[in-house]
Amino acid sequence: MASVSRFSWRLTLVVATALVVTIVARWPLAWTTRWLPAGVTCGAPAGSAWHGHCGALTVDGVALGDTSWRLHPLSLLRGTLALSILTQQGADRIAAELELKSDGRRIARDVTADLTLGTGMLQQASMGLTGRLQARLERAVLRGRRVHDLAGVVTVQHLAQGATPLGNYEVRFPDTPVSGKESTTVKGELRDLGGPIGFTGTIALTDEPGYVIDGLIAARADTPPALARQIAFLGTPDAQGRRPFSIAGTY
């Protein structure tokens, strides 16, 4: 009788464990949305919390649109929430592997993004500029709103401010090790890819969070006259007709 009792107890434990695992694995996303952080809303939830979908995801007022994800549960053993995510709004698209660390860091790997400046996901962050932004990033690390580490390439095509064309540009952030210090300036190499303005220089992402762009700028034959006059005010050109240029701001 004792062996039968032990067998029944073990069978009950196995069944109960399997039931709990099944419930957790299939936990409906609709049951979870009530516990989302402030500033995050999920419209038309579907699937489970582990492999889910929001027909309209909004984060801090930014509409990310149709968003799906798949959580990687084994990462929880390391104190990390890891997931594959894909979000789309109209012609805008972002795909990435995300890690949310217990120390507050947000790490994105294998990021591909195709976004429209001035509308869609970047409507509130375009600073009056329009164009098409594409990013291919091996890694991006954020602490709050500050960029702590960045590696990859960002290009902007058909950049314009109002009716004034500004050209095409590329920023390369080299894959260099981070020192681990809390205060780190991320710097990328910035150059034009053709258009009415010639430019070579750097962009630094600072702690505010903010940015500083330094370099040499030159007018070209097809530079709009109003823009050429603004460039002429920047100082005496060098032998190649380039003038020093610097601008800073916050975001």
Secondary structure, 3 states (H helix, E strand, C coil): CHHHHHHHHHHHHHHHHHHHHHHHHCCEHHHHHHHCCCCEEEEEEEEECCEEEEEEEEECCEEEEEEEEEECHHHHHHCEEEEEEEEEECCEEEEEEEEEECCCEEEEEEEEEEEEECCCCECCCCCCEEEEEEEEEEEEEEECCEEEEEEEEEEEEEEEECCEEEEEEEEEECCCCCCCCCCCCEEEEEEECCCCEEEEEEEEEECCCEEEEEEEEEECCCCCHHHHHHHHCCCCCCCCCCEEEEEEEEC
